[in-house]
Amino acid sequence: MDGDQKRVVVIGAGIAGVACATELHRAGIPVQVRERGRVTGGRMASRRFDGRPADLGAAYFTVSDPDFAEVVRGWEAAGLAREWTDTFVAYSAQGRREVPGPMRWAAPRGLRSLVEYLAADLPVVVDRLVLDVERGPYVEGEPCAAVVLAIPGPQAALLLDPALATATAAVEAQRWAPTLSGVLRFPTRSWPDFRGAFVNDHPLLSLVCDDGDRRGDHAPVLVAHTTPGFAAGHLAQPTGAGAALEQAVRDLLGLPERAEHVHVHRWTYATPTVPGGAGTYYLDDDGIGLAGDAFGKPRVQTAWRSGHDLGRALADRLRP
Ligand SMILES: Cc1cc2nc3c(=O)[nH]c(=O)nc-3n(C[C@H](O)[C@H](O)[C@H](O)COP(=O)(O)OP(=O)(O)OC[C@H]3O[C@@H](n4cnc5c(N)ncnc54)[C@H](O)[C@@H]3O)c2cc1C
């Protein structure tokens, strides 16, 4: 720590927490990020299967904010991100059709690599589940200049001392929906030509992406996301949903072969359905900040903007 200056503790090393800490670090404010997982990235999650990464969380990201575009140019220059496609297909009761849209970006090494890159020079402590934030503010008894909760609202509600009444009310107002992600590894690529497919009006599936195409290695791997309703019924035993998920993908795409390997990942808090309030972040007089994709459309870009803006606001408040 710098002299006697208390530091800001940022809880959560997803892109919002990392973007917030980046701005504080840049402004010379002491900061530490604490992450409960073994790695950074949060919902920009990638996991390796036989040495090959597959994206388990966010499927891609889009760019419309000029400041975020600058970050993306940095990723691109480092060889970490590339334009993927502006054309998906959509399946519905009416059949299959092509749908043009914004350019979607992908990461050859997995989306997690992008957060890792941004966090490279930051003090991040992993394997550190934070359990308690009290008035002061204190994090687990340590006095802080401010505390940022860059985590989904229902998880933030578990940490906050109810005496922090305004922040508690803000997180309790959020509503979130779950999703399951299934990584399906096939013997060969036997699907029709598509990059990503929105699946409308389906009881089980919401999105299927060709992970080999998105990654650029053309591996025979699909990643499917389920509807919130299906996920809600399988949160206790997500692996038990693997067979139904695989069958639904094979039926949708008319695949003759069975997957050789199915991995199901549970996102209990995948998507905010009731947002966190007006503005791009929350910051109160108790020194509690909230950031993340609940402050706008639930997207990577929103989470980055939220963390970035909160970091700037805190830096302005705390700069000596
Ligand atoms: C299945 C799925 C598909 C998606 N698809 C897309 C998409 O196609 N395009 C798009 O733009 N966005 C997509 N998103 C949304 C995108 O992933 C998020 O908007 C973004 O990653 C959120 O970042 P964040 O930093 O706000 O939160 P998170 O990434 O959730 O980060 C929060 C971090 O806090 C940590 N944490 C939680 N509690 C604690 C605690 N008590 N102590 C310490 N650490 C804690 C968590 O482990 C996590 O690392 C998708 C998300 C999911 C789940």
The ligand as a Gaussian input file, in Angstrom:
#p B3LYP/6-31G(d) Opt

LIG

0 1
 C      -24.068000     -18.137000     -20.969000
 C      -23.755000     -16.686000     -21.201000
 C      -23.758000     -16.167000     -22.492000
 C      -23.441000     -14.829000     -22.720000
 N      -23.374000     -14.367000     -23.997000
 C      -22.936000     -13.110000     -24.230000
 C      -22.698000     -12.662000     -25.555000
 O      -22.839000     -13.434000     -26.515000
 N      -22.292000     -11.374000     -25.741000
 C      -22.066000     -10.520000     -24.687000
 O      -21.648000      -9.374000     -24.898000
 N      -22.265000     -10.936000     -23.410000
 C      -22.687000     -12.192000     -23.166000
 N      -22.865000     -12.634000     -21.878000
 C      -22.747000     -11.661000     -20.802000
 C      -21.284000     -11.340000     -20.416000
 O      -20.592000     -12.537000     -20.178000
 C      -21.316000     -10.477000     -19.183000
 O      -22.057000      -9.295000     -19.476000
 C      -19.955000     -10.020000     -18.647000
 O      -18.977000     -11.022000     -18.779000
 C      -20.168000      -9.633000     -17.186000
 O      -18.955000      -9.230000     -16.603000
 P      -18.938000      -8.753000     -15.081000
 O      -17.535000      -8.363000     -14.791000
 O      -20.008000      -7.742000     -14.873000
 O      -19.386000     -10.003000     -14.209000
 P      -18.736000     -11.455000     -14.081000
 O      -18.054000     -11.816000     -15.330000
 O      -19.822000     -12.345000     -13.573000
 O      -17.619000     -11.295000     -12.961000
 C      -17.886000     -11.403000     -11.583000
 C      -16.714000     -12.089000     -10.909000
 O      -16.897000     -11.992000      -9.502000
 C      -16.496000     -13.196000      -8.899000
 N      -17.162000     -13.267000      -7.595000
 C      -18.494000     -13.447000      -7.344000
 N      -18.714000     -13.418000      -6.006000
 C      -17.508000     -13.217000      -5.417000
 C      -17.092000     -13.090000      -4.046000
 N      -17.945000     -13.157000      -3.025000
 N      -15.755000     -12.898000      -3.789000
 C      -14.849000     -12.809000      -4.815000
 N      -15.211000     -12.929000      -6.114000
 C      -16.513000     -13.110000      -6.406000
 C      -16.932000     -14.261000      -9.889000
 O      -16.208000     -15.476000      -9.712000
 C      -16.614000     -13.581000     -11.225000
 O      -15.302000     -13.879000     -11.677000
 C      -23.159000     -13.970000     -21.626000
 C      -23.158000     -14.492000     -20.318000
 C      -23.442000     -15.832000     -20.101000
 C      -23.394000     -16.377000     -18.700000

